Amino acid sequence: MTSSGWGHLVRLGREEFGPPVVRSAAGLAETGSMTVDALTDVAGVRVGHATRTGDGWLTGTTVVLAPEGGAVAAVDVRGGGPGTKETDALDPRNLVQKVEAIVLTGGSAYGLDAASGVMAWLEEQGRGVRVGPDPSHVVPVVPAACVFDLGRGGDFRARPDAATGRAAVEAAAASAFGAQVPEGCVGAGTGAAVGAMKGGVGTASVVLPSGITVAALVVANAVGAVSDPETGVLYGELFDGRVRYPEERVHDAARRRLAETAAKNAPPPLNTTLAVVATDAELSKAQAQKVAGTAHDGIARAVRPVHLLHDGDTVFTLATGARPLAAGDPLALNPVLAAGADVVTRAIVRAVRAAESVEGAGRAWPAYRELYGAGA
């Protein structure tokens, strides 16, 4: 598992909601349950990537596969330039309660075609909304959102399609439950960039004192910056009390490199940070939508500025319903809300730290770990 740079022991959660769980670097929580600090810590949720690089390609698709039977889903779109599919179906006022998968993809609006491949696979499995007496008559509702990475590999027409989506969902279905999730330049994060730096996929999780698991997977591809231009420290690490800053000489060299890169690269017309927040809590669609909305706070901690007209920032929620909230407590959702924002912030940090530098097609995106070192 790629190091997140959060130290050997990471204290998660918020004191006002009870003592937080402590994870070791191996992912062992105080409860004794093994975790991988990833979206797949939510039981039954699996993740698959399809990645295309070389010969003009620098893109891919990531599929989050819910447990069979689906999970309650919701969405909150805050960016001014979103690219989405089937998000209206997730409105709490509408019919569909559960979905079988969520698609995150490169390729801008073209890449949303990847969802068609996921739909076809789900139909073959008999998974979706039943629309008749024949159990094979289903309509899979597959919400999707895209990031802009067109032309970053050199070929504007090299973008995900239905075959890419099918490859990603098949990878998810073939993975073991609770498996580690590849991070960095994979799947929908293959062509991602954050400002002048390389972005990618990141994931993180937490177990609350109640035993509820909350986890996030993000695709970091923001217009805004993820690091403080004065110090080089990642914004997302400041909220956790990070005090170790890069050496001044290292930061000066990194700042010069980033300025050169920004001058060489054409400014991207659109960018987006995407996230899926999953939990095993039993939530209504309205509660799940509240989780998605609050999780945007996690993006705002790690990216500055955020939710711009050039961004398509979108957060989905999946709730498997394995663990009920405390009965009779009107505030029982609050710890889940707070944790959702926290894991999104950590996942963005992990995405940036896991990313690798990319050069080609006359452009370059240096990675944070190349600029500052893996231990920065």
C-alpha positions as CSV (number, residue, x, y, z in Angstrom):
1,M,0.0,0.0,0.0
2,T,1.4,3.4,-0.9
3,S,2.4,5.4,2.1
4,S,0.1,8.4,2.8
5,G,2.8,10.3,4.7
6,W,0.6,10.5,7.8
7,G,3.1,8.9,10.1
8,H,3.4,5.4,11.6
9,L,0.4,5.9,13.8
10,V,-2.6,7.9,12.5
11,R,-5.2,9.2,14.8
12,L,-8.6,9.4,13.0
13,G,-11.9,10.7,13.9
14,R,-13.0,13.7,16.1
15,E,-12.9,13.8,19.9
16,E,-16.4,15.3,20.2
17,F,-17.7,12.0,18.8
18,G,-15.9,9.7,21.1
19,P,-12.3,8.3,21.1
20,P,-11.0,7.9,17.5
21,V,-9.7,4.6,16.2
22,V,-5.9,4.4,15.8
23,R,-4.5,2.5,12.8
24,S,-1.0,1.3,12.5
25,A,0.9,1.4,9.2
26,A,-0.2,-2.1,8.6
27,G,-3.8,-1.0,8.9
28,L,-4.6,-2.8,12.2
29,A,-7.3,-0.9,14.2
30,E,-7.6,-1.0,18.0
31,T,-10.7,-3.1,17.5
32,G,-8.4,-5.9,16.2
33,S,-10.0,-5.9,12.7
34,M,-7.6,-5.8,9.7
35,T,-8.2,-3.0,7.3
36,V,-6.4,-1.7,4.2
37,D,-7.3,2.0,4.8
38,A,-9.3,2.0,1.6
39,L,-12.9,2.1,0.2
40,T,-12.9,-1.6,0.3
41,D,-12.9,-1.6,4.1
42,V,-16.7,-1.1,3.7
43,A,-17.8,-4.8,3.5
44,G,-19.0,-5.8,0.1
45,V,-17.6,-2.8,-1.8
46,R,-15.0,-3.5,-4.5
47,V,-13.0,-1.3,-6.8
48,G,-11.7,-2.0,-10.3
49,H,-9.5,0.1,-12.6
50,A,-8.9,0.1,-16.3
51,T,-5.9,2.1,-17.4
52,R,-4.7,3.1,-20.9
53,T,-1.3,4.6,-21.5
54,G,1.1,4.9,-24.4
55,D,0.4,5.6,-28.1
56,G,-1.4,8.8,-27.3
57,W,-3.4,7.4,-24.4
58,L,-3.3,8.7,-20.8
59,T,-6.7,8.0,-19.3
60,G,-8.8,5.3,-17.7
61,T,-11.9,4.4,-15.8
62,T,-12.6,3.4,-12.2
63,V,-15.6,1.4,-11.1
64,V,-16.9,1.1,-7.5
65,L,-19.0,-2.0,-7.4
66,A,-21.6,-2.2,-4.6
67,P,-22.6,-5.5,-2.9
68,E,-25.0,-7.6,-4.9
69,G,-28.5,-6.1,-4.4
70,G,-27.1,-2.6,-4.5
71,A,-26.5,0.2,-2.0
72,V,-28.4,3.4,-1.2
73,A,-26.9,6.1,-3.3
74,A,-26.9,9.9,-3.4
75,V,-24.8,12.7,-5.0
76,D,-23.9,16.3,-4.5
77,V,-22.5,18.3,-7.5
78,R,-20.8,21.6,-6.6
79,G,-18.5,22.3,-9.5
80,G,-19.5,24.8,-12.3
81,G,-18.5,22.5,-15.1
82,P,-19.8,19.0,-14.2
83,G,-19.9,16.0,-16.5
84,T,-22.3,13.4,-15.1
85,K,-24.8,10.7,-16.0
86,E,-27.9,9.3,-14.1
87,T,-27.4,11.7,-11.2
88,D,-31.0,12.8,-11.3
89,A,-32.0,9.3,-10.4
90,L,-30.2,9.8,-7.1
91,D,-32.5,12.7,-6.0
92,P,-34.2,11.6,-2.7
93,R,-37.5,12.5,-4.3
94,N,-37.1,9.9,-7.1
95,L,-37.9,6.3,-7.5
96,V,-34.6,4.4,-7.5
97,Q,-33.3,3.7,-4.0
98,K,-30.2,1.6,-4.7
99,V,-27.5,1.3,-7.4
100,E,-25.2,-1.5,-8.2
101,A,-22.1,0.5,-9.3
102,I,-20.7,4.0,-9.7
103,V,-18.4,4.9,-12.6
104,L,-15.6,7.5,-12.4
105,T,-13.9,8.1,-15.7
106,G,-11.5,10.1,-17.7
107,G,-12.3,11.4,-21.2
108,S,-14.6,14.3,-20.2
109,A,-18.2,13.8,-21.4
110,Y,-17.0,11.3,-24.1
111,G,-15.7,9.1,-21.3
112,L,-19.2,8.7,-19.8
113,D,-19.7,6.1,-22.5
114,A,-17.8,3.8,-20.1
115,A,-20.9,3.5,-18.0
116,S,-22.6,1.7,-21.0
117,G,-20.1,-1.2,-20.6
118,V,-20.8,-1.4,-16.9
119,M,-24.5,-1.5,-17.6
120,A,-24.1,-4.3,-20.1
121,W,-22.1,-6.4,-17.6
122,L,-24.6,-5.8,-14.8
123,E,-27.5,-6.8,-17.0
124,E,-25.7,-10.1,-17.8
125,Q,-25.5,-10.7,-14.0
126,G,-29.2,-9.9,-13.6
127,R,-28.3,-6.9,-11.4
128,G,-30.4,-3.8,-11.6
129,V,-33.9,-2.4,-11.2
130,R,-36.5,-5.1,-11.9
131,V,-38.9,-4.0,-14.6
132,G,-41.0,-7.2,-15.2
133,P,-41.8,-10.6,-13.9
134,D,-38.8,-12.1,-15.7
135,P,-35.8,-11.8,-13.3
136,S,-33.5,-11.1,-16.3
137,H,-35.5,-8.0,-17.2
138,V,-33.5,-5.4,-15.3
139,V,-32.3,-1.9,-15.9
140,P,-29.1,-1.2,-14.2
141,V,-28.9,2.4,-13.0
142,V,-25.2,3.4,-13.2
143,P,-24.4,6.9,-12.1
144,A,-21.2,8.3,-13.5
145,A,-19.0,11.3,-13.5
146,C,-16.0,12.3,-15.5
147,V,-12.7,14.3,-15.3
148,F,-11.2,16.3,-18.1
149,D,-8.0,14.7,-19.4
150,L,-8.5,15.0,-23.1
151,G,-5.3,15.1,-25.1
152,R,-3.0,14.8,-22.1
153,G,-1.5,11.6,-23.7
154,G,-1.2,13.3,-27.1
155,D,-4.3,12.0,-28.8
156,F,-7.5,14.0,-28.2
157,R,-9.6,11.0,-29.4
158,A,-7.9,8.6,-27.0
159,R,-10.6,8.3,-24.3
160,P,-12.5,5.6,-22.4
161,D,-15.4,3.8,-24.0
162,A,-17.8,1.0,-23.2
163,A,-15.0,-1.5,-23.4
164,T,-13.0,0.4,-20.9
165,G,-15.9,0.5,-18.5
166,R,-16.5,-3.2,-18.9
167,A,-12.8,-3.9,-18.2
168,A,-13.0,-1.9,-15.0
169,V,-16.1,-3.5,-13.6
170,E,-14.7,-7.0,-14.5
171,A,-11.6,-6.0,-12.6
172,A,-13.7,-5.0,-9.6
173,A,-15.7,-8.3,-9.7
174,A,-12.6,-10.3,-9.9
175,S,-11.0,-8.7,-6.9
176,A,-11.2,-10.1,-3.4
177,F,-13.4,-8.5,-0.8
178,G,-11.3,-6.2,1.4
179,A,-8.5,-6.0,-1.2
180,Q,-6.1,-3.2,-1.3
181,V,-6.9,-0.5,-3.9
182,P,-4.2,0.6,-6.3
183,E,-3.6,4.4,-6.0
184,G,-1.9,7.1,-8.0
185,C,-1.9,7.1,-11.8
186,V,-4.4,4.4,-12.4
187,G,-8.0,4.2,-13.6
188,A,-9.8,7.5,-13.8
189,G,-6.7,9.1,-12.2
190,T,-4.3,8.1,-15.0
191,G,-4.4,11.5,-16.8
192,A,-5.3,13.6,-13.7
193,A,-3.5,16.8,-12.8
194,V,-3.7,19.1,-9.9
195,G,-2.5,22.6,-10.9
196,A,0.9,22.0,-12.5
197,M,1.4,18.7,-10.6
198,K,0.4,15.2,-11.4
199,G,-2.9,14.0,-9.7
200,G,-4.4,10.6,-9.4
201,V,-6.5,8.2,-7.4
202,G,-6.4,8.0,-3.6
203,T,-8.4,6.3,-0.9
204,A,-8.8,6.2,2.9
205,S,-11.0,4.9,5.6
206,V,-11.9,5.1,9.3
207,V,-13.8,3.0,11.8
208,L,-15.9,5.1,14.2
209,P,-16.3,4.2,17.9
210,S,-19.8,2.9,17.0
211,G,-18.2,0.4,14.7
212,I,-19.4,2.1,11.5
213,T,-16.9,2.3,8.7
214,V,-16.6,5.4,6.5
215,A,-14.3,5.4,3.5
216,A,-13.6,7.5,0.5
217,L,-12.0,7.1,-3.0
218,V,-11.1,10.2,-4.9
219,V,-9.9,11.3,-8.3
220,A,-7.8,14.4,-7.8
221,N,-7.8,16.5,-10.9
222,A,-8.4,20.0,-9.6
223,V,-7.9,23.5,-11.1
224,G,-6.8,24.7,-7.7
225,A,-3.6,23.9,-5.9
226,V,-3.1,21.1,-3.4
227,S,0.1,22.6,-1.8
228,D,0.9,25.9,-0.1
229,P,3.0,28.0,-2.6
230,E,4.9,29.5,0.3
231,T,6.0,26.3,2.0
232,G,5.2,23.4,-0.3
233,V,3.2,21.5,2.4
234,L,0.1,19.8,1.3
235,Y,-3.0,21.7,2.4
236,G,-4.8,18.5,3.3
237,E,-2.1,17.7,5.9
238,L,-2.4,21.0,7.7
239,F,-5.8,20.1,9.2
240,D,-4.2,17.2,10.9
241,G,-1.6,19.3,12.6
242,R,1.4,18.6,10.3
243,V,4.4,20.5,11.5
244,R,7.3,19.2,9.4
245,Y,7.8,21.4,6.3
246,P,10.0,20.8,3.3
247,E,13.5,22.3,3.4
248,E,13.6,25.8,1.9
249,R,16.1,24.8,-0.8
250,V,13.9,21.9,-1.8
251,H,10.8,24.0,-2.0
252,D,12.6,26.7,-4.0
253,A,13.7,24.1,-6.5
254,A,10.2,22.7,-6.7
255,R,8.6,26.1,-7.1
256,R,10.9,26.8,-10.1
257,R,10.1,23.5,-11.6
258,L,6.4,24.0,-11.3
259,A,6.6,27.5,-12.8
260,E,8.5,26.1,-15.8
261,T,5.9,23.3,-16.1
262,A,3.0,25.7,-16.0
263,A,4.5,27.9,-18.7
264,K,5.0,24.8,-21.0
265,N,1.6,23.2,-20.4
266,A,-1.5,24.7,-22.0
267,P,-3.9,25.6,-19.2
268,P,-6.6,22.9,-18.9
269,P,-10.1,24.1,-19.9
270,L,-11.8,22.0,-17.3
271,N,-10.8,20.0,-14.2
272,T,-12.7,18.1,-11.6
273,T,-12.3,16.3,-8.2
274,L,-14.5,13.3,-7.9
275,A,-15.2,11.2,-4.8
276,V,-17.2,8.2,-3.7
277,V,-17.8,8.1,0.1
278,A,-19.0,4.6,1.2
279,T,-20.2,3.5,4.6
280,D,-21.8,0.4,6.1
281,A,-24.2,2.6,8.0
282,E,-27.9,2.3,7.3
283,L,-28.9,5.6,5.6
284,S,-31.9,6.9,3.8
285,K,-31.3,8.6,0.4
286,A,-31.7,12.0,2.1
287,Q,-29.1,11.1,4.8
288,A,-26.8,9.8,2.1
289,Q,-27.1,13.1,0.2
290,K,-26.2,15.0,3.3
291,V,-23.1,12.9,3.6
292,A,-22.2,13.7,0.0
293,G,-22.7,17.4,0.7
294,T,-20.6,17.5,3.8
295,A,-17.8,15.5,2.2
296,H,-17.2,18.4,-0.1
297,D,-15.7,20.1,3.0
298,G,-13.0,17.5,2.7
299,I,-12.2,18.7,-0.8
300,A,-12.1,22.3,0.3
301,R,-9.5,21.5,3.0
302,A,-7.2,19.9,0.5
303,V,-7.7,22.0,-2.6
304,R,-7.6,25.8,-2.9
305,P,-9.6,27.3,-4.5
306,V,-12.4,24.7,-5.1
307,H,-15.8,24.5,-6.8
308,L,-14.8,26.9,-9.5
309,L,-16.5,27.3,-12.9
310,H,-13.7,25.3,-14.4
311,D,-14.3,22.4,-11.9
312,G,-16.9,19.7,-12.0
313,D,-16.5,18.6,-8.4
314,T,-18.9,15.8,-7.6
315,V,-19.3,13.5,-4.6
316,F,-21.3,10.3,-4.5
317,T,-22.4,8.4,-1.4
318,L,-22.9,4.6,-1.1
319,A,-24.5,3.2,2.0
320,T,-24.7,-0.6,2.3
321,G,-27.0,-0.5,5.4
322,A,-25.2,-3.2,7.4
323,R,-25.0,-1.2,10.6
324,P,-28.0,0.9,11.8
325,L,-27.5,4.3,13.3
326,A,-28.2,4.6,17.1
327,A,-31.9,4.4,17.5
328,G,-33.6,7.4,18.9
329,D,-30.6,9.7,18.5
330,P,-31.3,12.6,16.1
331,L,-27.6,13.4,16.0
332,A,-26.4,9.9,15.2
333,L,-25.5,10.9,11.6
334,N,-23.1,13.6,12.7
335,P,-20.1,11.4,13.2
336,V,-20.6,9.9,9.8
337,L,-20.8,13.4,8.3
338,A,-17.6,14.5,10.0
339,A,-15.8,11.3,9.0
340,G,-16.8,11.6,5.4
341,A,-15.1,14.9,5.1
342,D,-12.0,13.7,6.9
343,V,-11.5,10.6,4.7
344,V,-12.0,12.7,1.5
345,T,-9.2,15.0,2.6
346,R,-6.9,12.1,3.4
347,A,-7.7,10.4,0.2
348,I,-6.7,13.5,-1.8
349,V,-3.4,13.7,0.1
350,R,-2.8,10.0,-0.7
351,A,-3.7,10.6,-4.4
352,V,-1.1,13.3,-4.7
353,R,1.6,11.4,-2.8
354,A,1.0,8.2,-4.8
355,A,1.1,10.0,-8.2
356,E,4.1,9.5,-10.5
357,S,5.6,12.1,-12.9
358,V,4.4,12.0,-16.5
359,E,6.1,13.4,-19.6
360,G,5.0,13.3,-23.1
361,A,3.2,15.0,-26.0
362,G,5.4,18.1,-25.3
363,R,4.1,18.5,-21.8
364,A,5.0,17.3,-18.3
365,W,3.4,16.9,-14.9
366,P,5.9,16.4,-12.1
367,A,4.8,14.4,-9.1
368,Y,4.9,15.8,-5.6
369,R,7.2,13.0,-4.4
370,E,9.6,13.8,-7.2
371,L,9.6,17.5,-6.3
372,Y,9.8,17.1,-2.5
373,G,10.9,13.5,-1.9
374,A,8.8,10.6,-0.6
375,G,9.5,11.5,3.0
376,A,8.5,15.2,2.7
